[in-house]
Amino acid sequence: PRTYVVTGAASGIGQATADHLRSQGHRVIGVDRQQSDVVGDLSTPAGRREAIAAIRAQASVIHGVVPCAGLAGITGVDPELLVSVNYFGAVELVEGLHAELAAAGNGAVVLLSSNSTTCQPGWSAPVARACLSGDEARARGEAAKVPAVIAYPSSKAALAWWARTEGVKARWAGAGIRVNAVAPGLIATPMTTEVKADPVFGRFADSYPTALKRPGRPEEIAALIGFLLSDAASLLVGSVVYADGGTDAIKNPRRP
Ligand code: NAD
């Protein structure tokens, strides 16, 4: 059995991922604001430090980290808080567990990007670039200039960029730690329920195009994450894998 860390483990994709890994006999350290092995707030540097310390107290070897904690880009969500949770809450946690991932010898990281990065036009490259620079104050400053609906795909693009630019470096790939990302489409989770209730964007959720004519199930993303964590995915490094029932293919048919 292996030891995995899953954030956002109390709901949706994180919960399904924790369930999937546990059903395979693995140990999962779940992290969330509520009902989890480690209860903490990943929106602040202090909260992340505490969560990392609590995880390290429970495991010296970690085979995989899956940061699922995230906020939706909807009306009423603070875009500065959104980039702090979605981007820094993921990347800083992964960075903080580098030694434990390296100790596994075959570690893996799966980041939660989103198909909104290629299917939702008009996101902010300055927000994504500021995230990737690692300067949280600057990223929050850029995010403050846009609504949460724009900050969301910007934060998710930055996570995909991080997987592709940092994941190939000696610090990660060279230490046997494969970094990849998944780009889910519309998945039926509590987050999607919030999106559907949004007074401005809610009505677009039902007109979201998929080839399958249905939203995804969290278990379908959990299965993909489980594969990416496993040795069966040993050649995947810096990949951003879409799992969206065909939405990206419909929107971008000639994007290779
Ligand atoms: P969800 O809202 O069901 O679950 C998110 C979890 O994150 C919650 O349990 C919440 O408590 C936790 N969380 C939020 N802020 C936190 C904080 N500051 N500290 C600790 N935990 C915190 O969401 P979901 O739909 O399962 O989404 C999981 C991930 O997948 C997110 O990163 C989301 O952006 C991404 N994603 C979701 C979809 C979708 O359609 N549902 C699509 C693409 C990407």
Boltz pocket constraint, residues with backbone or C-beta under 6 A from the ligand:
constraints:
  - pocket:
      binder: B
      contacts: [[A, 7], [A, 8], [A, 9], [A, 10], [A, 11], [A, 12], [A, 13], [A, 14], [A, 31], [A, 32], [A, 33], [A, 34], [A, 40], [A, 41], [A, 42], [A, 43], [A, 67], [A, 68], [A, 69], [A, 70], [A, 71], [A, 85], [A, 86], [A, 89], [A, 112], [A, 113], [A, 114], [A, 115], [A, 183], [A, 184], [A, 185], [A, 186], [A, 187], [A, 188], [A, 189], [A, 190], [A, 191], [A, 192]]
      max_distance: 6.0
